[in-house]
Amino acid sequence: MEISSWTELCELLGKQFDLEVDLNGVLFLVGIRERGLTLQPFTKEEKLNLINLGSCTLYLEMGLLEKAGTDQEGWPIFKQKSLAPVIPEERKYKILQECAVKYFQKV
């Protein structure tokens, strides 16, 4: 996808999936893609797991996490790299937005 900004990404995904997209929505879509699923009804717990997977996938792209295998259900297990910097909470939102743009530029 040819995307150059967070706003452009949200608009494109919003049109494609006919939803209003925010950071959690983008992380949810990354999680769905990483699990090889399609949009379908999910339980609240499944949604949270997919959002978490989306976050971990983007942090993996940044080099803050590494894959440590998969669990019995096929979900990836991530672990923090020992020298990963501590990111202030207020900065995480912006970093995830930037990583999401890069992620969707690759797919």
C-alpha positions as CSV (number, residue, x, y, z in Angstrom):
1,M,0.0,0.0,0.0
2,E,1.2,3.5,-0.7
3,I,0.7,5.3,2.6
4,S,2.6,8.2,3.8
5,S,0.9,9.3,7.0
6,W,-1.2,8.0,10.0
7,T,-4.2,10.0,8.8
8,E,-3.9,8.5,5.3
9,L,-3.7,5.0,6.8
10,C,-6.8,5.5,8.9
11,E,-8.8,6.9,6.0
12,L,-7.7,4.1,3.7
13,L,-8.5,1.3,6.2
14,G,-11.8,3.1,7.2
15,K,-13.0,3.1,3.6
16,Q,-11.8,-0.5,2.9
17,F,-13.5,-1.9,6.0
18,D,-16.3,0.6,6.3
19,L,-15.4,1.5,9.9
20,E,-14.0,4.4,11.9
21,V,-10.4,3.5,12.5
22,D,-8.3,4.5,15.5
23,L,-5.1,3.0,16.9
24,N,-6.9,0.1,18.5
25,G,-8.7,-0.6,15.3
26,V,-5.4,-0.6,13.3
27,L,-3.8,-2.9,15.9
28,F,-6.8,-5.2,15.7
29,L,-6.4,-5.4,11.9
30,V,-2.7,-6.1,12.2
31,G,-3.5,-8.9,14.7
32,I,-6.2,-10.4,12.3
33,R,-3.7,-10.3,9.5
34,E,-0.9,-11.9,11.5
35,R,-3.2,-14.7,12.6
36,G,-4.4,-15.2,9.0
37,L,-8.0,-14.5,9.9
38,T,-10.8,-12.5,8.3
39,L,-13.2,-10.0,9.8
40,Q,-15.8,-11.9,11.7
41,P,-17.5,-11.6,15.1
42,F,-15.0,-12.0,17.9
43,T,-15.5,-12.1,21.6
44,K,-14.2,-9.3,23.7
45,E,-11.3,-11.5,24.9
46,E,-10.4,-12.4,21.3
47,K,-10.4,-8.8,20.3
48,L,-8.1,-7.9,23.1
49,N,-5.8,-10.7,22.2
50,L,-5.7,-9.6,18.6
51,I,-5.0,-6.0,19.6
52,N,-2.2,-7.2,21.8
53,L,-0.8,-9.3,18.9
54,G,-0.9,-6.2,16.7
55,S,1.0,-4.2,19.3
56,C,3.6,-6.9,19.7
57,T,4.0,-7.3,16.0
58,L,4.7,-3.6,15.6
59,Y,7.1,-3.6,18.6
60,L,8.8,-6.6,16.9
61,E,9.3,-4.5,13.8
62,M,11.0,-1.9,16.0
63,G,13.3,-4.4,17.4
64,L,12.0,-4.1,21.0
65,L,10.6,-7.6,21.1
66,E,11.7,-10.9,19.7
67,K,9.6,-14.0,18.9
68,A,10.2,-16.8,21.5
69,G,8.0,-19.5,19.9
70,T,4.3,-20.3,19.8
71,D,1.9,-21.5,22.4
72,Q,-0.3,-24.7,22.2
73,E,-3.0,-22.7,20.3
74,G,-0.6,-21.4,17.7
75,W,-0.3,-17.8,19.1
76,P,3.2,-16.3,18.9
77,I,5.0,-15.8,22.2
78,F,7.1,-12.6,22.4
79,K,9.8,-11.6,24.8
80,Q,11.3,-8.2,25.5
81,K,14.9,-7.8,24.3
82,S,17.1,-7.3,27.3
83,L,18.5,-3.9,26.1
84,A,15.1,-2.6,24.9
85,P,14.7,1.0,26.0
86,V,11.8,2.0,28.3
87,I,9.4,4.1,26.3
88,P,7.3,6.7,28.2
89,E,3.6,6.0,28.0
90,E,2.8,9.3,26.1
91,R,5.4,8.4,23.4
92,K,4.1,4.8,22.8
93,Y,1.0,6.0,21.0
94,K,3.0,8.0,18.4
95,I,5.5,5.2,18.0
96,L,2.8,2.7,17.3
97,Q,1.2,5.0,14.8
98,E,4.5,5.4,12.9
99,C,5.2,1.6,13.0
100,A,1.7,0.9,11.7
101,V,2.3,3.2,8.7
102,K,5.6,1.3,8.0
103,Y,3.9,-2.1,8.5
104,F,1.1,-1.3,6.0
105,Q,3.6,0.2,3.5
106,K,5.2,-3.3,3.4
107,V,2.0,-5.3,2.9
